[in-house]
Amino acid sequence: MGKMRTQSAPWRAAAVLASVLLVGGVAACGNSDTGGGAKDDGKITMGFSQVGAESGWRTANTTSIKESAAAAGIELKFDDAQQKQENQIKAIRNYIQQKVDVIAFSPVVESGWDTVLKEAKDAGIPVILTDRSVDSADKTLYKTFLGSDFVKEGRLAGEWLVEQKKSATGPVNIVELQGNTGAAPANDRKKGFGEAIAVNPNLKIIASQPGDFTRAGGKQVMEQFLKANPKIDVLFAHNDDMGLGALEAITAAGKVPGKDITIITVDAVKDGMQALADGKFNFIAECSPLLGPQLMDLAKKVHAGEEVPARIETEETTFTQEQAKEALPNRKY
């Protein structure tokens, strides 16, 4: 028995030493890992998939996210989906593979996200929706949605028009430039605007078609509207860029924008605000793109396991011509 004890003591010491070396080796490997979420050095890595660069609003949104990530010390992996859902799904899967700490994205469309969001959830990576939401029934697939109330934006635009046209005795013909088919802002702004103008039966939407949130799309569809409809009183564009494109078509048709045709848009980017100040637009409901600071704050909270509200709204306002003139000099986007 005594001999066995003598032999086991050095064996145990060697085993302890081996396990210490093994733990040390694992820790060293972890510290040198640069492919994942960089959890060991305390730095958060965020994978972000952007819709694209279709408008001045989107450009300002991207700038806000990139600058805010740098200021917050968050490593940002950025992807431009170029308006294609399949590109976003691929980017999100790449982020899961890279083991980022947080995934954030602005969905191109509302539907078709459940599978990839479940993959992120199964990988233990929290997801934040920015600017646009998804229609997933399972609300546990993402932590929070940070963005505007698009229905409210449409409603504010409609309510302003109702007030402006309250004395109209005959039909007021409205054409609508929608955003991308299936996109949350397009669906919701249409809904809010339609509900608001329903109180006055004289206000009628005679044509409504997607212009894809782009100036080129706005111009092309407005040209079609003008050819098909000899009397257009109002244009409601789901964003400034489509409205700016429509200005070219309206002018080319020999009409005066802002006078012959009342123009209402959403966003309040600098070019749109200038058109409003110049009297070419008549009213803008704001949709702020400066979501970066709030997004980085949320990323830190969800990464730390903190509870966050399921819905966080951005603060926004509306602008008339005089208000646009006052706000323009200090406009950040």
Number of C-alpha atoms within 10 A of each C-alpha: 5 6 7 8 10 10 10 11 11 11 12 11 11 12 12 12 12 12 12 12 12 12 12 12 12 11 13 11 11 15 13 11 14 12 10 16 23 19 16 13 11 9 15 23 25 24 24 27 26 24 24 17 17 16 18 21 22 19 14 18 20 22 16 18 23 18 13 21 22 12 11 15 12 18 18 20 15 18 17 16 22 16 18 14 18 13 18 25 19 14 23 25 16 13 25 24 13 15 22 25 25 25 26 23 24 23 26 26 23 19 15 15 17 16 11 17 23 16 15 23 17 12 12 14 22 23 27 23 21 23 24 21 24 20 13 15 8 10 12 14 21 21 20 23 24 23 24 24 21 25 20 17 29 29 23 23 27 26 20 20 22 19 11 11 14 11 8 12 8 9 12 18 18 20 22 25 29 26 25 20 16 14 19 23 27 24 20 20 28 25 17 21 25 20 15 19 21 14 12 15 10 17 23 16 17 14 16 17 17 20 28 24 25 23 22 18 21 31 23 17 23 27 18 13 24 15 11 11 12 8 15 19 17 24 26 29 33 34 34 32 30 31 31 23 22 28 25 18 22 20 11 11 12 9 13 14 22 22 14 14 21 21 27 28 28 29 23 31 25 20 15 25 29 17 22 26 22 15 18 23 27 24 30 30 27 23 23 21 24 21 21 20 17 16 22 21 13 22 25 18 13 19 15 9 10 9 11 13 10 13 14 16 11 16 11 14 12 18 20 19 19 12 14 23 15 13 14 17 9 8 12 10 19
